[in-house]
Amino acid sequence: QLDRIIIHQQVELLEAILGTETSSKYEIKNHLGQRVYFAVEENDCFDRNLCSPIRSFTIRIADNMGREVITVNRPLRCNSCWFPCFLQEV
């Protein structure tokens, strides 16, 4: 049973050196710092680098056995990331 979670983004070496966005990966830990879930963001390079804060994505959250337990989907709410006309929804 979880009463609190800690989310830690794993920093990719390529992202740190080149300053480009890569698909984000996260460890989700309990209050003792033990990993209980792992999350991976799925999207393409164009979205990550050009539409960064409003990009569409899918995040798949899996338990320590690799079984997917949650899928979070955020579609792009506008036809173009250049003209964001709606607030994003998850």
C-alpha positions in Angstrom: 0.0 0.0 0.0 1.4 3.4 -1.0 0.6 6.6 0.9 3.2 8.6 -1.0 5.3 8.2 -4.1 8.6 9.7 -5.3 9.1 10.1 -9.0 12.7 10.3 -10.2 13.5 11.0 -13.9 16.5 9.0 -15.2 18.8 11.4 -17.1 20.2 10.0 -20.4 23.9 10.6 -21.0 23.2 11.7 -24.6 20.6 14.2 -23.4 23.0 15.7 -20.8 25.8 16.0 -23.3 24.0 17.2 -26.4 21.1 19.0 -24.7 18.5 17.2 -26.9 15.4 15.6 -25.5 15.2 11.8 -25.5 12.3 9.6 -24.4 11.9 10.1 -20.7 12.2 7.2 -18.3 11.1 7.4 -14.6 11.5 5.4 -11.5 8.5 5.6 -9.2 9.5 4.8 -5.6 7.8 4.4 -2.2 8.6 6.6 0.8 11.5 4.3 1.6 13.2 4.9 -1.8 12.3 1.4 -3.1 11.3 1.2 -6.7 7.7 0.0 -7.1 7.0 1.1 -10.7 8.9 2.1 -13.8 7.5 4.5 -16.4 8.6 5.1 -20.0 7.3 8.0 -22.2 6.6 7.2 -25.8 6.6 9.9 -28.5 8.7 10.9 -31.5 11.7 13.1 -31.8 9.8 15.9 -33.5 7.3 16.2 -30.7 10.0 16.2 -28.0 12.2 18.8 -29.5 9.7 21.2 -31.2 6.5 20.9 -29.1 8.2 20.1 -25.8 5.8 21.4 -23.1 2.6 20.8 -25.1 3.7 17.6 -26.9 1.5 14.5 -27.2 2.7 11.4 -25.4 1.9 8.0 -24.0 3.4 7.0 -20.7 3.4 3.3 -19.8 3.8 2.4 -16.2 4.9 -1.1 -15.3 5.5 -2.9 -12.0 8.8 -4.5 -11.1 7.9 -7.7 -12.9 7.4 -5.7 -16.1 3.6 -6.0 -16.2 1.9 -2.8 -17.4 -0.4 -1.4 -14.8 -1.3 2.0 -16.1 -1.2 3.8 -19.5 -1.4 7.5 -19.6 -2.2 9.1 -23.0 -2.1 12.8 -23.8 -3.0 13.6 -27.4 -2.1 16.9 -29.0 -5.2 19.0 -28.5 -4.6 21.2 -31.6 -3.7 20.5 -35.2 -0.3 22.1 -34.8 2.1 22.5 -31.9 2.9 26.0 -33.4 -0.6 27.3 -32.5 -1.7 25.7 -29.3 -5.3 26.6 -28.9 -6.5 24.3 -26.1 -5.3 23.4 -22.7 -3.8 19.9 -22.7 -5.7 17.0 -21.1 -4.4 13.6 -19.9 
